[in-house]
């Protein structure tokens, strides 16, 4: 993935009004600033226990990154589970609508968006940025960033290393072992048991990535996965999960250069129409 400056557009040089999108998630809060439909700058901060404070902090950080004053922003739209805590927002939108709009702006023609966040995952069927249907897992941590975080603790392997280790273990082959439990608590016990049996960590990580992919595939039974699929959310940074998903779905996935800001970007685009 290229650095943050590689996806900040020539919008910095323009004089058009700026619009902001604030996505308050369970784990992180994201803000995207756009001008004339192009990304100007963004910020990602931890949400913590105070969603309102996190939203304001992330917004101010994005403004500082872009060297802008608050008065430069014409409209602000909020999304995410904590969207109603964004007191400076002009309007709030659902995560589904914002991820659809953001993904389609980055990858025109997208007809399916898969968002794997910290606490939930969503599959959204879209057409020209409009939502046709969706399915959401927000009652179980299985297949989410939290699932992988808990497994990284059990494996005593930093989360950022898991993708690379899973890739090395796979090398194009099917996993040698399989995680049979979908519940996070039971899966963690299974991982501990596999470690006690002397199974290599890389093989366990590969099996976990395959379990996430199977979970996503199982969610999609109610409608078919489209031809052009865009992946958003922090888990999209895990190359091992991406490879397992590509294999499970039988197609290549579009990965944004900063997949965590897709919802915030969609909110900013919607703010520009207010």
Phi, psi and omega per residue, in radians:
X1 nan 2.357 3.129
X2 -1.316 2.938 -3.134
X3 -1.225 2.912 -3.048
X4 -1.047 -0.579 -3.094
X5 -1.183 -0.368 -3.089
X6 -1.226 -0.354 -3.129
X7 -1.956 0.160 2.982
X8 -1.542 2.127 -2.947
X9 -1.472 -3.092 3.051
X10 -1.198 0.007 3.139
X11 -0.999 -0.421 3.128
X12 -1.023 -0.509 -3.037
X13 -1.500 -0.172 -3.038
X14 -1.472 3.027 3.134
X15 -2.059 0.142 3.118
X16 -1.218 2.770 -3.139
X17 -1.124 2.715 -3.139
X18 -1.795 2.460 3.084
X19 -2.192 2.600 -3.068
X20 -2.188 2.511 3.011
X21 -2.119 2.324 -3.133
X22 -2.087 2.107 -3.137
X23 -1.995 1.815 -3.116
X24 -1.648 1.744 3.125
X25 -1.629 3.042 -3.130
X26 -1.150 -0.552 -3.085
X27 -1.835 -0.792 -3.086
X28 -2.338 2.708 3.105
X29 -2.002 2.245 -3.064
X30 -2.087 2.481 3.052
X31 -2.251 2.313 3.057
X32 -2.114 2.368 3.071
X33 -1.940 2.335 3.118
X34 -2.247 2.669 3.023
X35 -2.407 2.215 -3.122
X36 0.953 0.645 3.071
X37 1.419 -0.033 -3.094
X38 -1.940 2.615 -3.117
X39 -1.162 2.217 3.110
X40 -1.688 -0.844 3.064
X41 -2.986 3.073 -3.128
X42 -2.752 2.993 3.074
X43 -2.604 2.585 3.084
X44 -2.299 2.159 3.118
X45 -2.317 2.872 3.079
X46 -1.282 2.414 -3.137
X47 -1.300 -0.799 -3.141
X48 1.149 -2.688 -3.055
X49 -1.544 -0.244 -3.076
X50 -2.076 1.664 -3.083
X51 -1.109 -0.672 -3.124
X52 -1.108 -0.763 3.136
X53 -1.165 -0.684 3.130
X54 -1.118 -0.712 3.125
X55 -1.088 -0.789 -3.131
X56 -1.156 -0.726 3.130
X57 -1.090 -0.802 -3.122
X58 -1.144 -0.685 3.118
X59 -1.087 -0.813 3.132
X60 -1.133 -0.630 3.110
X61 -1.137 -0.744 3.110
X62 -1.099 -0.736 3.101
X63 -1.079 -0.746 3.121
X64 -1.132 -0.713 3.102
X65 -1.039 -0.637 -3.100
X66 -1.601 0.010 -3.108
X67 0.989 0.833 -3.120
X68 -2.090 2.665 3.001
X69 -1.622 2.756 -3.138
X70 -0.983 -0.637 -3.103
X71 -1.154 -0.228 3.131
X72 -1.289 -0.343 -3.089
X73 -1.586 2.083 -3.083
X74 -1.345 -0.832 -3.104
X75 -2.436 2.622 3.109
X76 -2.230 2.314 3.034
X77 -2.086 2.528 -3.111
X78 -2.086 2.644 3.098
X79 -2.590 -3.100 -3.130
X80 1.597 3.014 -3.066
X81 -1.102 -0.499 -3.123
X82 -1.767 0.409 -3.057
X83 -1.044 -0.576 -3.117
X84 -1.281 -0.153 3.091
X85 -1.530 -0.123 -3.132
X86 -1.487 1.514 -2.990
X87 -1.221 -0.329 -3.138
X88 -1.623 0.081 3.126
X89 -1.362 2.523 3.083
X90 -1.451 -0.450 3.135
X91 -2.774 2.704 3.086
X92 -2.035 2.610 3.137
X93 -2.352 2.774 3.101
X94 -1.265 2.709 3.067
X95 -1.062 -0.650 -3.103
X96 -1.050 -0.866 -3.124
X97 -1.094 -0.713 -3.071
X98 -1.260 -0.707 3.105
X99 -1.158 -0.655 3.098
X100 -1.092 -0.838 -3.110
X101 -1.161 -0.744 -3.138
X102 -1.130 -0.776 -3.127
X103 -1.107 -0.727 -3.109
X104 -1.241 -0.461 3.076
X105 -1.261 -0.585 3.134
X106 -1.403 -0.637 -3.117
X107 -2.317 1.471 3.137
X108 -0.960 2.445 -3.109
X109 1.652 -0.125 3.088
X110 -0.940 2.249 3.078
X111 -2.046 -0.117 3.022
X112 -2.465 2.292 3.056
X113 -2.009 2.240 3.031
X114 -1.970 2.019 3.133
X115 -1.939 2.069 3.106
X116 -1.998 1.774 -3.094
X117 -1.717 -2.910 -3.099
X118 -1.223 -0.615 -3.042
X119 -2.190 -0.108 3.117
X120 -2.633 2.970 3.029
X121 -2.432 2.604 -3.052
X122 -2.383 2.527 2.962
X123 -2.130 2.171 -3.022
X124 -2.151 2.195 3.042
X125 -1.609 2.186 -3.043
X126 -2.286 2.811 2.996
X127 -2.532 2.052 -3.122
X128 0.946 0.657 3.094
X129 1.496 -0.139 3.141
X130 -1.657 2.458 -3.110
X131 -1.375 2.231 3.069
X132 -1.719 -0.699 -3.102
X133 -2.866 2.834 3.077
X134 -2.788 2.781 3.006
X135 -2.350 2.487 -3.028
X136 -2.400 2.379 3.041
X137 -1.902 1.758 3.130
X138 -2.171 0.262 -3.117
X139 -2.014 -0.045 -3.112
X140 -2.550 2.443 -3.100
X141 -1.361 -0.167 -3.100
X142 -1.004 2.281 3.101
X143 1.447 0.121 -3.115
X144 -1.892 3.093 3.069
X145 -1.086 -0.613 3.119
X146 -1.105 -0.672 3.088
X147 -0.991 -0.851 -3.127
X148 -1.197 -0.600 3.111
X149 -1.105 -0.773 3.123
X150 -1.119 -0.702 3.131
X151 -1.175 -0.608 3.117
X152 -1.136 -0.608 3.087
X153 -1.184 -0.730 3.119
X154 -1.123 -0.611 -3.114
X155 -1.507 -0.152 -3.054
X156 0.933 0.769 3.134
X157 -2.235 2.146 3.140
X158 -0.937 2.464 -3.081
X159 -0.969 -0.691 -3.091
X160 -1.208 -0.268 3.123
X161 -1.610 -0.295 -3.020
X162 -1.091 -0.688 -3.141
X163 -1.040 -0.813 -3.122
X164 -1.148 -0.719 -3.127
X165 -1.173 -0.660 3.091
X166 -1.130 -0.672 3.106
X167 -1.128 -0.771 -3.141
X168 -1.114 -0.633 -3.129
X169 -1.227 -0.584 -3.056
X170 -1.338 -1.014 -3.101
X171 0.840 0.729 3.070
X172 1.476 -0.067 -3.090
X173 -1.737 2.815 3.036
X174 -1.233 2.635 -3.123
X175 -1.098 2.570 -3.131
X176 -1.388 -0.370 3.108
X177 -2.256 2.955 -3.086
X178 -2.402 2.348 3.020
X179 -1.478 2.039 -2.995
X180 -1.620 -0.277 -3.089
X181 -1.727 2.396 3.082
X182 -1.632 -0.446 3.106
X183 -1.178 2.333 -3.087
X184 -1.037 -0.749 -3.120
X185 -1.099 -0.817 -3.131
X186 -1.223 -0.617 3.113
X187 -1.135 -0.666 3.096
X188 -1.093 -0.736 3.091
X189 -1.094 -0.659 3.131
X190 -1.155 -0.697 3.103
X191 -1.093 -0.776 3.115
X192 -1.053 -0.722 3.123
X193 -1.125 -0.724 3.129
X194 -1.118 -0.683 3.082
X195 -1.104 -0.706 3.130
X196 -1.123 -0.497 3.108
X197 -1.396 -0.081 3.123
X198 1.493 0.268 3.127
X199 -1.199 2.448 -3.134
X200 -1.090 2.454 3.140
X201 -1.015 -0.702 -3.127
X202 -1.026 -0.725 3.131
X203 -1.161 -0.651 3.113
X204 -1.159 -0.753 3.133
X205 -1.092 -0.751 3.094
X206 -1.035 -0.736 3.126
X207 -1.124 -0.631 3.093
X208 -1.144 -0.734 3.101
X209 -1.082 -0.714 3.104
X210 -1.142 -0.608 3.127
X211 -1.154 -0.681 3.076
X212 -1.097 -0.781 -3.139
X213 -1.090 -0.731 3.127
X214 -1.140 -0.623 3.106
X215 -1.106 -0.781 3.123
X216 -1.121 -0.761 3.138
X217 -1.072 -0.692 3.123
X218 -1.143 -0.556 3.109
X219 -1.185 -0.446 -3.011
X220 -1.519 0.193 -3.042
X221 -1.163 -0.404 -3.063
X222 -1.362 -0.352 3.053
X223 -2.679 2.664 -3.046
X224 -1.274 2.553 3.016
X225 -1.245 2.354 -3.076
X226 -1.306 -3.035 -3.099
X227 -1.401 -0.673 -3.120
X228 -1.972 1.935 -3.026
X229 -1.990 2.254 3.095
X230 -1.992 2.317 -3.119
X231 -1.822 2.274 3.109
X232 -2.243 2.994 -3.118
X233 1.692 2.800 -3.068
X234 -1.054 -0.526 -3.122
X235 -1.161 -0.345 3.099
X236 -1.123 -0.242 3.086
X237 -1.408 -0.187 3.137
X238 -1.533 1.849 -3.055
X239 -1.113 -0.522 3.129
X240 -1.177 -0.758 3.094
X241 -1.120 -0.722 3.137
X242 -1.042 -0.780 -3.141
X243 -1.119 -0.739 3.134
X244 -1.127 -0.668 3.099
X245 -1.149 -0.751 3.099
X246 -1.017 -0.736 -3.131
X247 -1.190 -0.739 -3.114
X248 -1.171 -0.685 -3.089
X249 -1.514 -0.310 3.128
X250 1.294 0.505 3.116
X251 -2.760 2.845 3.094
X252 -1.354 2.601 3.133
X253 -1.970 2.480 2.991
X254 -1.398 2.233 -3.138
X255 -2.067 1.996 3.077
X256 -1.056 2.677 3.140
X257 -1.158 -0.513 2.975
X258 -2.299 1.528 -3.012
X259 -1.164 -0.270 -3.113
X260 -1.323 -0.323 -3.046
X261 -1.720 0.139 -3.069
X262 -1.051 -0.780 3.130
X263 -1.136 -0.748 3.103
X264 -1.106 -0.672 3.089
X265 -1.092 -0.788 3.108
X266 -1.059 -0.684 3.108
X267 -1.120 -0.724 3.126
X268 -1.112 -0.689 3.108
X269 -1.115 -0.740 3.100
X270 -1.158 -0.599 3.098
X271 -1.107 -0.561 -3.123
X272 -1.200 -0.244 3.124
X273 -1.707 0.021 -3.137
X274 -1.291 nan nan
